[in-house]
Amino acid sequence: MTSTRYYLDRRHKEASRPQPLKLCITKKGASAYIPVDIVLLPSQWDSIRQRVIDHPNRRGINAYLESRKATIDGLIMQMTIEGKLAGKTAVQIKDIVLERLDPEADTANLFAVRFKAYGESREAKRTRELYAATLKKMQEFDGKLGTMSFDMITKAWLDRFNEHLIRQGLSKNSRNIHFRNIRTVFNDAIDNEITAHYPLRKFDMSPEQTVKRSLSVERLRELLTYPVEPWQQRYVDYFKLTFLLIGINPVDLLTCEPDAYREGRLVYQRAKTGRWYNLKVEPEAAEMLEQYRGEQLLVGFSEGRTSYRNFTGKCDKGLKAIGKTGQVANPAWKPGSQKHRYHVRRVPAFPGLSVYWARHTWATIAYSLDIPDETIAAALGHGHGNRTTAIYIDKSIARVDEANRRVIDWVLYGKR
């Protein structure tokens, strides 16, 4: 049996402040809530009599509440008689009621519609791109996505979507990006009382341990002094500059305008998070900024290219190609075979190396110098701990400056 009654929501509010009144739909012990756009002080609501009291407009409000409840009760009774509520949960009944009351509002609250709107509302361009990529993956997987409510995104649906992504060759961590986006949109919908459904409670989003992507201090020194080919030198220099600037992300460095560098500091807004970052440019980095100064950008590595990604792609290939020519055994060779026993190949000195290793390497070396985790997190532009801790870190620029100087001194000069 489905029942309705009004409920004054006193969660997360001070007792002295007005609270939102909602119509509660209950079925088999589970509840779903429909806002009625009325707020009352706890002293103004009689939950037993279901009446507004001690309010200057209590008569008008009570009349409206009676009318609203009668309309919804009538809809529920009619749909019960028609058999349309059989097997439906309280949340599903709420969604059906809202659709009958306001079809346009229901359409706006469909899963795909809200997912798209949420993704497009993000400030960082890269974040918007990631949400758009997730939406595209879901649309490719399920052609009915555009008509699905939040309640239709079940644990079983998520499992099937996960299997779809596995067949596409996505790694566990890559798949987790999509599921974290889905989780965020669900949390937003719950916060806005669009749904109480949450299918990710038992869905596995634990990270998969990734292959090590950092160099030891000895290997980093070897890279910075390695006798590379002339065409590879700019790629090594770019790696070094990235490291000296605490592993700055390519999009931030390669799209940075000259006026971001002033009075010995680099002040820019991180493309990934939208947060402002204030970094002291040490003399070693300042020298390289001058050497590779761009005509329109702070550095000219990617000028004249269609995108900064074009340069970073070539840089990664160039870094992987660093090495010496040597003989590699031919697996097809057999005694008496006319095939060559060895092939002449360039043997990579730093297998798998990419510019992103500079960021991991800085963090690894900083950790080896006993620099506190909170300072390392702040240096990398990460939040650390709770919100209060993160605010504290934002004010610890001097500690980040000191940490970077210590890392540079240890790597370049052997000073601990």
Long-range contacts (C-beta under 8 A, 24 or more apart in sequence): 1-27, 2-26, 2-27, 2-76, 2-80, 2-85, 2-90, 2-93, 3-27, 4-69, 4-72, 4-73, 4-76, 5-50, 6-36, 6-47, 6-50, 6-65, 6-69, 7-33, 7-47, 8-40, 8-42, 8-45, 8-47, 9-33, 10-42, 15-42, 16-41, 17-41, 19-45, 21-45, 21-65, 22-193, 23-68, 23-69, 23-72, 25-72, 25-76, 25-90, 25-93, 25-94, 25-97, 26-90, 27-88, 27-89, 27-90, 27-93, 28-90, 30-89, 30-90, 30-91, 31-90, 31-196, 32-89, 32-90, 32-91, 32-93, 32-94, 32-196, 33-94, 33-193, 33-196, 34-72, 34-94, 34-97, 34-98, 35-193, 36-65, 36-68, 38-64, 38-65, 71-101, 72-97, 72-101, 75-100, 75-101, 89-151, 91-151, 91-195, 91-196, 91-197, 92-149, 92-151, 95-149, 95-151, 95-195, 109-149, 109-150, 109-189, 109-194, 110-146, 110-147, 110-148, 110-149, 111-145, 111-148, 111-149, 111-150, 111-152, 111-153, 111-185, 112-138, 112-139, 112-145, 112-146, 112-148, 113-146, 114-150, 114-185, 114-188, 114-189, 114-194, 115-181, 115-182, 115-185, 118-184, 118-185, 118-188, 119-181, 119-185, 123-274, 124-270, 124-271, 124-272, 124-273, 124-274, 125-271, 126-251, 126-271, 126-272, 127-272, 130-177, 130-181, 131-181, 133-178, 134-177, 134-178, 134-181, 134-182, 137-161, 137-164, 137-165, 137-178, 138-178, 138-182, 140-164, 149-195, 150-186, 150-189, 150-194, 150-195, 150-197, 151-195, 151-197, 153-182, 153-186, 153-197, 153-199, 154-199, 155-199, 155-200, 155-202, 155-203, 157-199, 158-182, 158-199, 158-200, 158-203, 159-203, 171-208, 172-207, 172-208, 173-207, 173-208, 173-210, 176-205, 176-207, 179-203, 179-205, 180-205, 211-352, 213-352, 213-354, 213-356, 213-357, 213-360, 214-357, 214-360, 214-361, 214-363, 214-364, 215-350, 215-353, 215-357, 215-361, 215-364, 216-364, 217-365, 217-368, 217-410, 217-411, 219-350, 220-361, 220-365, 220-411, 221-411, 222-349, 223-322, 223-349, 223-350, 223-353, 224-411, 224-412, 226-322, 226-349, 228-322, 231-318, 232-318, 232-319, 232-321, 232-322, 234-292, 234-301, 235-314, 235-315, 235-318, 235-319, 236-319, 236-322, 237-288, 237-291, 237-292, 238-292, 238-301, 238-315, 238-355, 239-315, 239-319, 239-355, 239-357, 239-358, 240-288, 240-358, 241-285, 241-288, 241-289, 241-292, 241-299, 242-355, 242-358, 242-359, 243-358, 243-361, 243-362, 243-411, 244-282, 244-284, 244-285, 244-288, 244-404, 244-408, 245-279, 245-281, 245-285, 246-279, 246-359, 246-362, 246-379, 246-380, 246-400, 246-404, 247-358, 247-359, 247-360, 247-361, 247-362, 247-363, 247-380, 248-279, 248-359, 249-359, 250-308, 250-309, 250-311, 250-312, 250-355, 251-308, 252-277, 253-298, 253-299, 254-297, 254-299, 254-301, 254-302, 254-308, 254-311, 254-312, 255-297, 255-302, 255-308, 256-297, 256-298, 256-299, 257-296, 257-297, 257-298, 258-293, 258-294, 258-297, 258-298, 260-298, 261-289, 261-298, 270-381, 272-381, 273-381, 275-381, 277-381, 278-397, 279-400, 279-404, 280-397, 280-400, 280-401, 280-404, 282-404, 282-405, 282-408, 284-408, 284-412, 312-355, 315-354, 315-355, 316-353, 316-354, 316-355, 319-350, 319-353, 319-354, 319-355, 320-348, 320-350, 320-351, 320-352, 320-353, 320-354, 321-346, 321-348, 322-348, 322-349, 322-350, 322-353, 323-347, 323-348, 323-349, 323-350, 324-349, 362-407, 365-407, 365-410, 365-411, 366-403, 366-406, 366-407, 369-406, 369-407, 369-410, 369-416, 371-403, 371-406, 371-407, 375-399, 375-400, 375-403, 376-403, 379-403, 379-404
